Amino acid sequence: MPVAFCGIKHLNTTTKKQNQVGSYRTPEGDIKTGRKNVTYINISYNVSDDKTGKDHDNYINALSKSNKFDCLNPNFPNTVDFQVKIDNIGEDKKVSFRNVCFKLNDKPIAFNTDNDLPLFQYLAFMTRERLKEYPQTTNFDRQCLDMANDAIAEAASEYFDV
């Protein structure tokens, strides 16, 4: 029986939704207080290099090009913990706008400069394609990956003002 080895191991995804009252920043830059529906998406996996791919090398290269080596977990350098927080803010169940925040290995990351592009390209590729190829990926995993990928695309379009 042939065994396929892959550079991705131990994919784990979770989501949690909450209705919160708190402060948020409007698209105009004002800080307001009110209700928001918050979705947390956590994607965790281990990367290594294999015969067909350079998953770990691509991760390290993305961190290097983005100058985000502080996001590398020194105790577990092969582990990628990617968190997405989506605030849907509005009244009477109508979403007025969304805030999207990201963390990589518990370090906040944002699409603030052109230097951030390689890291977000890596994360987009992983959530859009590579992690979906992992043999143990479930339909729930795919839904989480799609939500994370949509959030990355949203952050990129806001940065580039598309």
N, C-alpha and C positions, 0 to 999 in steps of 0.2 A: 504494500500500500504506500503510494507516494506521500510524502509529507512536505507541505509548502511552508517555508520559513519566510517571515515578513519582518520588517523593521519596526512594526508597531506591536506593542504588547499591553495587555491589561487595560483595554479601553473601558472607561467607566463614565457614564453621563448621568446627571441628575438635574431636575428642575424643581423649583419651589416658587409658588405664587403667594403674594401677600397683598392685602389692602392696608395701606399705611397712611398716617397723617404725618406730614413733615414739611421741611423746607425743600424748595427746588428752584432752579434757575430757569427763567423763561427764555425763549429764543431771542428776546430783546435784551437779555442780560439782567433783568430785574430778579430779585430774590423774593419769592412768595411762599406762603404756607397754605397747605390744603391737602386734599385726598389725592393719593396716587396708587395705582395698581403696579406692583413691582414683581418682576419675574427674574429669578436668578437661574442661570444656566451654568453648570459646572461640567467641564470636560477634562478628564485626566487620562493620561496614557504615558507609556514608556517608549522611548525611541532608541533604536540602534541602527547600525548599518548592516545591510545584507547584500547578497549577490546582485539583486535587481535594483536596489535603491540605496540612497545615501540619506536616510531619514535623519539620523543624528547630525551628520555633517551639514545638512540643509538648515537644521535648527540652530546650530552654532553659527553658521554663516549669516543667518537672518539676525541673530542677536548682535553679531559683530558689526554688520553693515548699519544696523540701527543704533549702535552704541548703547545697547541695553544689557550688557553683561551682568549688571546688578540684578537682573531678573533670573539669572541662572541659579538654581538651587544648589549650593555648594555641597550639601550632604547627599543629594540625589541628582546628579547632573543629567541623567537620562530621563528624568521625570518632567513632564509638562503638565501643569495644572493651569488651565485657562478658564477664567470666570467672566461671565457676561452678566451685567445687571441692566435691565430695561425698565425704566419708569414710564408708564403710560399715564399721562396727566390730563385730566379733563373733568368736566362736570356732567352729572346725569348719564354716566356710562358712555359719553361721547369723548373720544380722545382728541384733545386739542393739540398736543405735541408729545414727543417722546424724548427722553434723555437716555443715552446709552453710555455705560461705563465698562471698562475692561480691567482685569487684573491678570498678570502672568506670574505664577508661583507666588501669589499674595503680594505682588508689587503692582501698584497702579500703572497702567500704560494708557496713552492717549494718542490720537492722531493729531499731533500738534505741529510737526515739521515734516519736510520732505524726507528727512532721515528715518522717520518712522515707517515709511512705505515698505521696505523689505520685510520687516517683522509682520506687518499686517498682511502682506502678500503671502507670506509663509502660512500664517494662521488661516487665511482664506482658502488657500490650496488644501490645507489639512482638513478643514471642516467641509469643504465642497467636494473633495475627491478622495484623498488618500485614506482618511479614516473610514470612509464608506466602503472601501475595498477590504477592510479588515474582516476576516471570515466570521468573527463572532458579533459583528454589528447587527443590532436588532432594529426593528422599525422605530422603537422609542428613541434609540440612539440617533437614527437618521433624522427624526424630528428635532431633536436637540441640536444636532449639527446644522440643520437648515436654519433654525432660529439664530444660532450664533453667526452663521455666514451672512444672513440678512442684516444682522446688527453691524457686522464689519463693513458690508457694502454701504449701509446707511452712514456710518461714521466717515467712510472714504468720500462719499458724495457730498457730505457737509463740509469736509475739509477742502475738497477741490471745488466746492460751490457749483456742482453740476446741475 
